[in-house]
Amino acid sequence: MIRLAILDDIPAILQLIRRVVPLMRVTGNLQWDDQYPNAAVFEKDIAQNQLWVAEFDHQLVGLAAITTDQEPEYAEVGWDLTETAVVVHRLAVDPAVRGRGIAAQLMNQAEEVARQRGISVLRIDTNTQNEATQRLFPKLGYQFAGEIGLSFRPGLRFYCYEKRLVTT
């Protein structure tokens, strides 16, 4: 089940992040650490009704911030930042349930949010060391757009992907 997160979810969200971060770091993906993402980030997402969670067997097993927040650096790959886009940030799935399509379901929720808002463009970035998302995004119809750095994560590089929905 995919639903909007509530403040009561914060402890489970933080536990999920604590399980995900060490596995990311082992593979060289230094995008997240013990400082980011944190409770304040998720509380802000919840206040803005943009944090979605996935539940499986009554456990919180995944999350994604589905926003319209585009990083200024996205312009480096040729994206028009004046064009409204749904942007997925902070996508995470509990290692215990990887391979069950949870990330794809969260990405499908982003498409649903875009359709509901009449937005035809979806964008996402991922650390260059995150091989799982680099396999997932093209499977879901996202096109590789280029590589950028992000000022708030110095020293790291990110791949950008975009999907355009067919409007009827």
Disulfide bonds with the S-S distance in Angstrom:
none
